[in-house]
Amino acid sequence: MSLFKKVRDTVNLLKSVDLDQLAKINQKIDLAEAMKTLGKLDDRQLTGLMKMLKTKKKKGQHDLPPIDGDFYNLDLKLTDEQREIQLKVRNFMEDEIRPLVNEYWKKDQFPFEVIKKFRKLNIVGVPYEGYGCPNMPFLMEGIIAQEIARVDVSISTFFGVHSGLAMGSIYLCGSEEQKQEWLPQMAKMEKIGAFGLTEPNVGSGVAGGLETTCKFDGENWILNGQKKWIGNATFADVIVIWARDLDSGRVKGFLVRKENPGFSAEKIQDKMALRIVQNAIITLKDCKIPEGDRLQNANSFKDTANVLRMTRAGVAWQAVGCARGAYESALKYTKKREQFGRPIASFQLIQNHLVEMLSNLTAMQTLCFRLSEMQDQDMLTDEHASLAKVYCSMRMRDVVSRAREVLGGNGILLEYDVARFVADAEAIYSYEGTKEINSLIVGRAITGYSAFVS
Ligand SMILES: Cc1cc2nc3c(=O)[nH]c(=O)nc-3n(C[C@H](O)[C@H](O)[C@H](O)COP(=O)(O)OP(=O)(O)OC[C@H]3O[C@@H](n4cnc5c(N)ncnc54)[C@H](O)[C@@H]3O)c2cc1C
């Protein structure tokens, strides 16, 4: 056998290992380095390696293709360094997060121990320049959101609220002094952030309808009102609060510190989605904020909208991750589960579900990839981000429900993961703008008519 053929066969064998196994192998050895080394092995060494890999297979078992939700190999469009970060996050999620999420989801609690572990990854504040942030392209923010949500949507929401919404508000709307005070600590996750925009009476209509007020009394700003659904708010060190100025009528942003006596946060109980995320109702009662903690460059709702535009692309990528996690879990299950004496993956109707899932997933991934490229080229508009959020959250719902279907009864059991994806998809579907609101944003852009209120 020629050396070339042996290298090719070895590579093919490695390709047949599923993603879980690859992630485990990659933990022990640097796969990229290993592939380089393979080319240098001599004939005898290669034959030995192939024998070793082959003996892993059970008798009678035929080669099954890998479980990989990246069907169009978008990973090949990443640089070596970006790919390394993607795999680092994937391994972290598999090893540190997957084993504990179902338990915490069930208990409706947040696993605080993961914050310390997250710090080591150095992926917080992905696209920001300076302040100890990685300053990577927006594409990597999307890839990371996908990798985290692929294992757990709650953890990706915790991460997105902190790194995207909270840090993004400070990065885009804060003064230099405010950025210096908060961003380096938040990048290291020594301080955790939250973002308070939605209210009990105002969700979709926040642009013109905020009821939370602020008023300058000559010395301090006084905030009054309530916020609802605010992720991380039960434990965050700093909560970005958006409020309407009673004098100018304009929306302003504030950095509210958790120890402020006018601030209180009560956990929302009994959610059927994202149970790990600690969402809260915040009450602001004559909450005094010094001028130094007013976001100095947030002067109207347009500034709030700039933050949302930046993060909405990340939410579309979360939907991709959720769909990918559900698809890969379902595919794995169908290969193992046997009925009528055969793996259910061999049935035509099951394959139809799998292919529908994969086509949705692939369309979502390629759309988001282009979305991030546009964001990196500074071409992203509100309607671009909204279209991706609408499309991906609809397709995600379809994917998770098919995943649940091919698992039969096990599709509603937490231990098979798919049930968690089904439930969590419902939160992605609603937050950062519902389907209707994001459709209205796109509709206005393509027709020239605003149909928000008839
Ligand atoms: C799990 C979770 C986490 C969240 N985290 C945060 C957070 O950290 N910070 C934060 O500020 N917010 C957060 N939110 C709030 C989220 O952004 C809002 O739920 C969302 O914007 C929708 O608002 P709403 O729930 O009040 O629904 P509503 O605005 O009451 O909408 C109800 C329905 O009416 C439809 N509708 C409204 N207006 C129109 C219209 N003009 N035309 C047609 N249909 C319309 C909507 O599309 C929806 O179907 C979170 C929400 C959830 C569920």
PDBQT file of the ligand as one rigid body, heavy atoms in Angstrom, charges set to zero:
ROOT
HETATM    1  C1  LIG A 501     -36.630  34.276  28.440  1.00  0.00    +0.000 C 
HETATM    2  C2  LIG A 501     -36.653  35.720  28.124  1.00  0.00    +0.000 A 
HETATM    3  C3  LIG A 501     -35.531  36.495  28.396  1.00  0.00    +0.000 A 
HETATM    4  C4  LIG A 501     -35.563  37.883  28.175  1.00  0.00    +0.000 A 
HETATM    5  N1  LIG A 501     -34.475  38.639  28.529  1.00  0.00    +0.000 NA
HETATM    6  C5  LIG A 501     -34.585  40.007  28.469  1.00  0.00    +0.000 A 
HETATM    7  C6  LIG A 501     -33.520  40.829  28.977  1.00  0.00    +0.000 A 
HETATM    8  O1  LIG A 501     -32.480  40.344  29.467  1.00  0.00    +0.000 OA
HETATM    9  N2  LIG A 501     -33.675  42.174  28.924  1.00  0.00    +0.000 N 
HETATM   10  C7  LIG A 501     -34.797  42.769  28.389  1.00  0.00    +0.000 A 
HETATM   11  O2  LIG A 501     -34.863  43.993  28.376  1.00  0.00    +0.000 OA
HETATM   12  N3  LIG A 501     -35.805  41.995  27.892  1.00  0.00    +0.000 NA
HETATM   13  C8  LIG A 501     -35.728  40.649  27.927  1.00  0.00    +0.000 A 
HETATM   14  N4  LIG A 501     -36.761  39.850  27.435  1.00  0.00    +0.000 N 
HETATM   15  C9  LIG A 501     -37.964  40.504  26.910  1.00  0.00    +0.000 C 
HETATM   16  C10 LIG A 501     -38.220  40.280  25.434  1.00  0.00    +0.000 C 
HETATM   17  O3  LIG A 501     -37.370  41.064  24.667  1.00  0.00    +0.000 OA
HETATM   18  C11 LIG A 501     -39.720  40.547  25.201  1.00  0.00    +0.000 C 
HETATM   19  O4  LIG A 501     -40.421  39.430  25.753  1.00  0.00    +0.000 OA
HETATM   20  C12 LIG A 501     -40.074  40.705  23.746  1.00  0.00    +0.000 C 
HETATM   21  O5  LIG A 501     -39.544  41.889  23.229  1.00  0.00    +0.000 OA
HETATM   22  C13 LIG A 501     -41.615  40.699  23.535  1.00  0.00    +0.000 C 
HETATM   23  O6  LIG A 501     -42.262  41.554  24.416  1.00  0.00    +0.000 OA
HETATM   24  P1  LIG A 501     -43.492  41.010  25.269  1.00  0.00    +0.000 P 
HETATM   25  O7  LIG A 501     -43.129  39.703  25.849  1.00  0.00    +0.000 OA
HETATM   26  O8  LIG A 501     -43.881  42.085  26.213  1.00  0.00    +0.000 OA
HETATM   27  O9  LIG A 501     -44.649  40.749  24.227  1.00  0.00    +0.000 OA
HETATM   28  P2  LIG A 501     -45.715  41.825  23.673  1.00  0.00    +0.000 P 
HETATM   29  O10 LIG A 501     -44.994  43.030  23.193  1.00  0.00    +0.000 OA
HETATM   30  O11 LIG A 501     -46.800  42.009  24.642  1.00  0.00    +0.000 OA
HETATM   31  O12 LIG A 501     -46.278  41.045  22.407  1.00  0.00    +0.000 OA
HETATM   32  C14 LIG A 501     -47.302  40.044  22.476  1.00  0.00    +0.000 C 
HETATM   33  C15 LIG A 501     -47.629  39.608  21.050  1.00  0.00    +0.000 C 
HETATM   34  O13 LIG A 501     -48.146  40.724  20.300  1.00  0.00    +0.000 OA
HETATM   35  C16 LIG A 501     -47.403  40.886  19.110  1.00  0.00    +0.000 C 
HETATM   36  N5  LIG A 501     -47.343  42.313  18.730  1.00  0.00    +0.000 N 
HETATM   37  C17 LIG A 501     -46.974  43.367  19.490  1.00  0.00    +0.000 A 
HETATM   38  N6  LIG A 501     -47.045  44.503  18.768  1.00  0.00    +0.000 NA
HETATM   39  C18 LIG A 501     -47.453  44.167  17.526  1.00  0.00    +0.000 A 
HETATM   40  C19 LIG A 501     -47.723  44.907  16.322  1.00  0.00    +0.000 A 
HETATM   41  N7  LIG A 501     -47.540  46.222  16.232  1.00  0.00    +0.000 N 
HETATM   42  N8  LIG A 501     -48.161  44.224  15.243  1.00  0.00    +0.000 NA
HETATM   43  C20 LIG A 501     -48.337  42.865  15.300  1.00  0.00    +0.000 A 
HETATM   44  N9  LIG A 501     -48.100  42.128  16.389  1.00  0.00    +0.000 NA
HETATM   45  C21 LIG A 501     -47.656  42.767  17.502  1.00  0.00    +0.000 A 
HETATM   46  C22 LIG A 501     -46.027  40.333  19.442  1.00  0.00    +0.000 C 
HETATM   47  O14 LIG A 501     -45.321  39.993  18.269  1.00  0.00    +0.000 OA
HETATM   48  C23 LIG A 501     -46.398  39.125  20.302  1.00  0.00    +0.000 C 
HETATM   49  O15 LIG A 501     -46.763  38.059  19.459  1.00  0.00    +0.000 OA
HETATM   50  C24 LIG A 501     -36.720  38.475  27.620  1.00  0.00    +0.000 A 
HETATM   51  C25 LIG A 501     -37.828  37.678  27.328  1.00  0.00    +0.000 A 
HETATM   52  C26 LIG A 501     -37.811  36.325  27.572  1.00  0.00    +0.000 A 
HETATM   53  C27 LIG A 501     -39.031  35.512  27.268  1.00  0.00    +0.000 C 
ENDROOT
TORSDOF 0
